[in-house]
Amino acid sequence: NNLSGLTKVTFEAGTEELASVTQTKAHFNDWESYQLYWDAEDRISVFSNGTNYQFSNTEVDGTRASFEGQASVSGSYVALYPYNDKALLASNKVSTTMPAAQTAVEHGTDKNAMIAVAQSSGNSLAFKNVYGILKFRIVDEDITSVTLEGNNNEVIAGDIDITVGDKPSYVVTGKASTEIVLNPVGE
């Protein structure tokens, strides 16, 4: 414990193999297996006693990572990927944003759009993806953006409330968008 009453906490976080869809992250090691890998710069929000704390990835081992930070001691924690300093937790719902403007990157996804949640009463986090992933390839150099639209004007981005659990679900609560615009970076 330090003078602020916070304690150093370390969480071990796993990833899910998207082919079987069961945990998460945003950098693909292999486009065939869709196995996700943690990156060294990854940050997560950890909610303890209603407060949002930033945790940093301190040890990357592909599908596993160690996140370390300072938090108040609690009997249970909820975590959000990626870290969002404006995210809130209330009544087992995490409030964050699915961006309507995203970046299309080679061999991965926009980290801000790879939203995942986890809950734990210990020091192990099994993240669950909230949104799906679309794989596509841009083959022309003159493509400036790709627009994805929801079926029948379905809302697919905006401010969201995520119900945490084994099968997280979300509802859009504000800034609703029926499309996502992806701007390519690099190849």
C-alpha positions as CSV (number, residue, x, y, z in Angstrom):
1,N,0.0,0.0,0.0
2,N,1.2,3.5,-0.7
3,L,0.0,6.7,1.0
4,S,-2.9,7.1,-1.4
5,G,-4.3,3.7,-0.2
6,L,-3.7,2.1,-3.6
7,T,-1.9,-1.3,-3.9
8,K,0.2,-2.6,-6.8
9,V,-1.8,-5.2,-8.6
10,T,-0.8,-7.6,-11.4
11,F,-3.2,-9.4,-13.7
12,E,-2.5,-12.2,-16.1
13,A,-4.5,-11.8,-19.3
14,G,-5.3,-14.3,-22.0
15,T,-6.5,-14.0,-25.5
16,E,-9.1,-15.8,-27.5
17,E,-8.6,-17.7,-30.6
18,L,-11.2,-16.2,-32.9
19,A,-11.7,-19.4,-34.8
20,S,-13.3,-20.9,-31.6
21,V,-14.4,-17.5,-30.1
22,T,-14.0,-18.0,-26.4
23,Q,-11.2,-14.6,-24.9
24,T,-9.0,-11.3,-27.1
25,K,-6.7,-8.5,-28.6
26,A,-5.8,-6.6,-31.7
27,H,-2.7,-7.8,-33.5
28,F,-3.0,-11.0,-35.5
29,N,-0.1,-13.4,-35.6
30,D,-1.6,-15.6,-38.3
31,W,-4.5,-14.8,-40.7
32,E,-5.3,-18.5,-40.9
33,S,-5.9,-19.2,-37.2
34,Y,-7.0,-15.7,-36.3
35,Q,-5.0,-16.1,-33.1
36,L,-4.8,-12.7,-31.4
37,Y,-1.6,-11.4,-29.7
38,W,-1.0,-8.8,-27.1
39,D,1.3,-5.9,-28.0
40,A,3.8,-4.2,-25.6
41,E,2.0,-0.9,-25.7
42,D,-1.4,-2.3,-24.8
43,R,-3.2,-0.6,-21.9
44,I,-6.4,-1.7,-20.1
45,S,-8.9,0.0,-17.8
46,V,-9.3,-1.9,-14.5
47,F,-12.4,-0.9,-12.4
48,S,-12.0,-1.4,-8.7
49,N,-14.7,-0.1,-6.2
50,G,-16.1,2.0,-9.1
51,T,-12.9,3.8,-10.0
52,N,-11.2,3.4,-13.4
53,Y,-7.4,2.7,-13.2
54,Q,-5.0,2.4,-16.1
55,F,-2.9,-0.8,-16.2
56,S,0.1,-1.3,-18.5
57,N,1.4,-4.4,-20.2
58,T,4.7,-5.3,-18.6
59,E,5.3,-8.8,-20.0
60,V,4.3,-9.9,-23.4
61,D,4.3,-13.5,-24.3
62,G,2.2,-13.6,-27.4
63,T,-1.2,-14.9,-26.3
64,R,-0.6,-14.0,-22.6
65,A,0.3,-10.7,-21.0
66,S,0.9,-9.2,-17.5
67,F,-0.9,-6.0,-16.8
68,E,0.4,-4.0,-13.8
69,G,-1.0,-0.9,-12.1
70,Q,-2.2,0.7,-8.8
71,A,-5.7,0.2,-7.7
72,S,-7.8,0.0,-4.5
73,V,-8.1,-3.6,-3.2
74,S,-11.4,-5.2,-4.1
75,G,-13.1,-8.6,-4.1
76,S,-13.8,-8.3,-7.8
77,Y,-12.5,-6.4,-10.8
78,V,-13.9,-5.6,-14.2
79,A,-11.4,-4.8,-17.0
80,L,-11.9,-3.1,-20.4
81,Y,-9.6,-3.2,-23.5
82,P,-8.5,-0.8,-24.7
83,Y,-7.9,1.6,-21.9
84,N,-10.3,4.6,-21.9
85,D,-10.0,7.2,-19.3
86,K,-13.6,8.3,-19.8
87,A,-15.0,4.7,-19.4
88,L,-17.3,4.1,-16.5
89,L,-18.6,1.1,-14.6
90,A,-22.1,1.1,-13.0
91,S,-24.5,-1.8,-12.3
92,N,-22.1,-4.3,-14.0
93,K,-22.2,-2.3,-17.3
94,V,-19.1,-0.6,-18.8
95,S,-19.7,2.6,-20.7
96,T,-17.2,3.3,-23.5
97,T,-17.2,4.2,-27.2
98,M,-17.1,2.2,-30.5
99,P,-15.6,4.7,-32.9
100,A,-17.4,5.4,-36.2
101,A,-14.0,6.4,-37.7
102,Q,-11.4,3.7,-37.6
103,T,-8.0,2.9,-39.1
104,A,-7.6,-0.1,-41.4
105,V,-4.1,-1.6,-40.6
106,E,-2.2,-4.4,-42.2
107,H,-2.4,-7.7,-40.2
108,G,-4.6,-6.3,-37.5
109,T,-7.4,-4.1,-36.4
110,D,-7.8,-0.6,-35.1
111,K,-7.0,-1.0,-31.4
112,N,-9.7,1.4,-30.4
113,A,-12.3,-0.8,-32.0
114,M,-11.2,-4.1,-30.6
115,I,-13.3,-3.7,-27.5
116,A,-13.2,-6.5,-25.0
117,V,-14.2,-7.0,-21.3
118,A,-13.3,-9.3,-18.5
119,Q,-14.2,-9.8,-14.9
120,S,-12.3,-11.5,-12.1
121,S,-12.3,-12.1,-8.4
122,G,-8.6,-13.0,-8.6
123,N,-5.6,-12.0,-10.8
124,S,-6.5,-13.7,-14.0
125,L,-8.5,-11.9,-16.8
126,A,-10.2,-13.8,-19.6
127,F,-11.2,-11.1,-22.0
128,K,-14.3,-11.5,-24.2
129,N,-14.7,-9.7,-27.5
130,V,-17.7,-7.4,-27.7
131,Y,-17.7,-6.8,-31.5
132,G,-16.9,-8.9,-34.5
133,I,-14.0,-8.5,-36.9
134,L,-14.2,-8.1,-40.7
135,K,-11.2,-9.1,-42.8
136,F,-10.7,-7.5,-46.1
137,R,-7.8,-6.5,-48.5
138,I,-7.2,-3.2,-50.2
139,V,-5.5,-3.9,-53.6
140,D,-5.6,-0.5,-55.2
141,E,-3.4,2.4,-54.2
142,D,-6.1,5.0,-54.9
143,I,-8.6,3.7,-52.2
144,T,-9.0,6.4,-49.6
145,S,-11.5,4.8,-47.3
146,V,-13.8,1.8,-46.8
147,T,-17.3,2.3,-45.4
148,L,-19.2,-0.5,-43.6
149,E,-22.9,0.0,-43.1
150,G,-25.3,-1.9,-40.8
151,N,-28.2,-3.9,-42.4
152,N,-31.4,-1.9,-42.7
153,N,-29.8,1.2,-41.0
154,E,-28.7,-0.9,-38.0
155,V,-26.7,1.2,-35.5
156,I,-23.1,-0.2,-35.4
157,A,-21.1,2.4,-33.6
158,G,-21.4,5.1,-30.9
159,D,-21.4,5.4,-27.2
160,I,-22.1,1.9,-25.8
161,D,-23.0,0.2,-22.5
162,I,-21.5,-3.3,-22.3
163,T,-23.1,-5.9,-20.0
164,V,-20.2,-7.8,-18.6
165,G,-20.3,-11.6,-18.4
166,D,-19.5,-14.8,-20.3
167,K,-21.3,-13.5,-23.4
168,P,-20.9,-9.7,-23.2
169,S,-23.6,-7.7,-25.1
170,Y,-23.9,-4.0,-25.7
171,V,-26.5,-1.3,-26.5
172,V,-25.7,2.0,-28.2
173,T,-26.7,4.8,-25.9
174,G,-25.6,7.9,-27.8
175,K,-23.8,9.3,-30.9
176,A,-25.4,6.5,-32.9
177,S,-23.9,5.7,-36.3
178,T,-25.2,3.4,-38.9
179,E,-21.7,3.2,-40.6
180,I,-18.1,2.8,-39.8
181,V,-15.5,4.5,-42.0
182,L,-12.1,2.9,-42.2
183,N,-9.1,4.8,-43.5
184,P,-6.2,2.6,-44.6
185,V,-2.7,3.2,-43.3
186,G,0.3,1.7,-45.1
187,E,-0.4,-1.5,-47.2
